[in-house]
Amino acid sequence: MATPDLRDELEAPVEPLLPIEKKLIGWSFGIGIALLALLVLLNRIIPLTYESTIRPRAFERHRNRP
């Protein structure tokens, strides 16, 4: 079995994408954009901040100290 040479691979003609490969790329891109939009929307509705992740009463006690 011959080992492939990198120079031969770089000089080879470019093969077009198969229709199923185009569909896979499109679906992956679409799902990624949709999930990103969902996360942005969810973050606008329910923002997660450092203050909301710790115990609220303990935080208020320390913030109101003189």
BELRAGI-V491314 format. One record per backbone hydrogen bond with DSSP energy under -1.0 kcal/mol. NH is the residue of the N-H (numbers start at 0). CO is the residue of the C=O. If there is no record, write none. Layout:
BEGIN
nh:NH co:CO
nh:NH co:CO
END
This chain:
BEGIN
nh:8 co:4
nh:9 co:5
nh:10 co:6
nh:21 co:17
nh:22 co:18
nh:23 co:19
nh:24 co:20
nh:25 co:21
nh:26 co:22
nh:27 co:23
nh:28 co:24
nh:29 co:25
nh:30 co:26
nh:31 co:27
nh:32 co:28
nh:33 co:29
nh:34 co:30
nh:35 co:31
nh:36 co:32
nh:37 co:33
nh:38 co:34
nh:39 co:35
nh:40 co:36
nh:41 co:37
nh:42 co:38
nh:43 co:39
nh:44 co:40
nh:45 co:41
nh:58 co:54
nh:59 co:55
nh:60 co:56
nh:61 co:57
nh:62 co:58
nh:63 co:59
END
